[in-house]
Amino acid sequence: QVQLRESGGASVQSGGSLRLSCVASRFMFRSYCLAWFRQTPGHEREWVGSSLLFDVTTYGDSMKGRVTISKDSANSILYLQIIVLKPEDTAMYYCAAGKDWGLDTRIYDYWGQGTQVTVSS
């Protein structure tokens, strides 16, 4: 069973930092492009960044410079480190997996249930 499970979301003050985690199945971790998205109510999911094969990472413009995607390959965990959090970063953050990567949510075959990040000013 292919699964993704996020954790690490919290309520934090503006300027703080968080590290989100996404545990994936071992097969998925080795064979798929993994990505982070975020979504606020009434809006489409926004691509944050991706971890591609061969440990290449790429980031979207909205959070670039404040996020880092990394992996714990031994435990099949994908991380999203966010620094200098802003109230506009308040969203549900999702982990996704697909055979390709990009901004379009339709590329991704599998999604986690999400983890909520709330940033107060």
Number of C-alpha atoms within 10 A of each C-alpha: 6 12 17 24 19 23 19 16 18 15 13 18 15 17 13 14 17 18 16 24 24 25 19 23 15 15 12 19 24 15 13 20 23 29 30 26 22 22 18 15 8 6 8 11 19 18 23 25 27 28 24 19 15 8 13 11 16 17 21 17 10 13 16 13 12 13 22 20 24 17 16 12 12 8 12 16 20 25 23 23 14 19 17 14 23 17 15 12 20 19 20 18 27 27 31 28 26 20 14 13 21 18 17 10 18 10 14 20 12 17 21 18 15 23 20 21 20 18 20 15 10
